[in-house]
């Protein structure tokens, strides 16, 4: 076992390869819909995963500044994928909601990704599947700043 703090070059190389593979799947999934950029799809998926959440909460979940989310939301509202709502009891809060067109695009993208992953997973040894799920979950927490990794601001796009 490597001492804490020492870099595992083989693991970093494996993560570089996995990043390329996952980015390829993400970009291929966008080919299923037209006119959507990767950063906009991240926002649409975050709204999908956090229904009724304030835009500031969406910004935090993505590691973005609220102004970045506002700019992206402007474009997505203009394109018909999102709507902005203000609760009557809190006029300062802005809630982003997917339109039916936005829901359709998110479903198409997530469905494609699930199909690609679903086709690849059976090729993995069951023990590898379990450790991969656990390891990716821990890596996600570390990258989000919840572990010993970089603060979530580093994920800003």
Residue pairs with C-beta under 8 A, 6 or more apart in sequence:
2 8
15 139
25 113
25 116
25 117
26 38
26 41
26 113
27 38
28 112
28 116
29 41
29 108
29 109
29 110
29 112
29 113
29 116
30 36
30 37
30 38
30 41
30 109
32 108
32 109
32 112
33 105
33 108
33 109
35 79
36 44
36 81
36 105
38 157
39 72
39 157
40 72
40 75
40 76
40 81
41 105
41 106
41 109
42 62
42 157
43 58
43 62
43 69
43 72
43 73
43 76
44 76
44 81
44 82
44 98
44 102
44 105
44 106
45 106
45 109
45 110
46 58
46 61
46 62
47 53
47 58
47 82
47 96
47 97
47 98
47 102
48 98
48 102
48 103
48 106
48 110
49 61
50 57
50 58
50 61
51 97
52 95
52 97
53 61
53 95
53 96
54 93
54 94
54 95
55 66
55 69
55 70
55 73
55 84
55 94
55 95
55 96
56 66
56 69
56 93
58 69
58 96
59 65
59 66
59 68
59 69
60 152
62 69
62 155
62 156
62 157
63 144
63 152
63 153
63 154
63 155
63 156
64 156
64 157
65 156
68 156
73 82
73 84
73 96
76 82
76 102
77 83
77 84
80 99
80 101
80 102
81 98
81 99
81 101
81 102
81 105
82 96
82 97
82 98
82 99
82 102
83 96
83 97
83 99
84 94
84 95
84 96
84 97
85 94
85 95
85 96
85 97
86 92
86 93
86 94
86 95
87 93
87 95
98 106
121 129
124 132
138 147
139 149
141 147
141 149
142 148
142 149
142 150
143 149
143 150
143 152
143 154
143 155
144 152
144 155
145 151
145 152
145 153
145 154
